[in-house]
């Protein structure tokens, strides 16, 4: 890909994700917005994860394989450090992005330079892909900040990690995911970001979130 056209770096960490990985990868490769790189970190999977990823010949995929399992937090940081896009988009290996996700998010960030992080509403689906319910999150940055501060790592459903797109330079300012957290690393990141930057959710469903 021409790096001058590279706008988004999509980052995904996967460990033994063979069951849903193909559907997740294809939901990214089939985005209507095409100027992205897709950094996939295989965290020492022992199933068919490697074979599934390497079956794709799309030049936008950047494949990294960890020799040992280091966990999602460290794997995401590894991806961020090599990311070249203006924006960073998160994706999980069992979720499904709507085809217009990136086009909507990039357009919003381009037009709203005072906003640094955006998530979206989403649909919860079960293991078969059946829709369970629609989740409508708060959209106002001040409200989101207040709710984050008043919540905890186990009670903060105010921004969904795999729906997020954010400006890459934020990491150079507030730091990367804190690697002492094996889970809830995103909650810690949102708290640190919200102290200096604005976080919003788009009132539009852009992802199927698998439970």
Steps between C-alpha positions, in 0.01 A plus 500: 500500500607857426584640844378842389149353481525318834252658741403227748698231681270222618641305794389154607643250746383141467561187703342173387232688311435255216124474558409858408823643359419464131174693533671771702790543257270515199284766663811719505628414154155576356480853640378765258791717620814332370798713607611295799752246621379205706750400768415156639703366793473123539576453869658153470173325410502121489188457286455591130531875556828525306366304202186715485691829505760384250231380260437865411720667240370853559803731513337710773549222754810532720551168676690468827542174688611492862737218588336468842162610630537851645135597536276750327635813668862452393391377157294814438792719604723311258254578220469868595877547495523401134174665392539764229144629464369837612228318691504175700194273481446212741353169396450169680533160340142391568312819410360623168544855372228650283631578147468877551666512841829657391347739248267638767768527769768652276257758366399596853857536629603697192217746556517519880861574587419566868386139544777248556326169566176366356307184567156405378181320584504128431300179484568214739495163325530150642731219395282423199487862383140552613430857611430516873452874546604845389724705731463879490783671687521864617625730226594817689871528593436667834250233600734221392785647703282531811370145464851361454626676812204372703533141378748214539673253266206262544217753461590736219283425193546852363738438212543164326863415432460334157292791367769759567703714262743758641775735394838324507689794654306452824720203587811715474348737754325284760682173440395157380282237663628438853659156482439422865134452407420167336132592483320837507800660334260707294326644808834628632577651158163679476544647847843639410382630164187665644711719728633689196293406197142462389337160452166457323282220369324525166126434517531244225544122512836412341589162654365163606651421839511128572421365845 
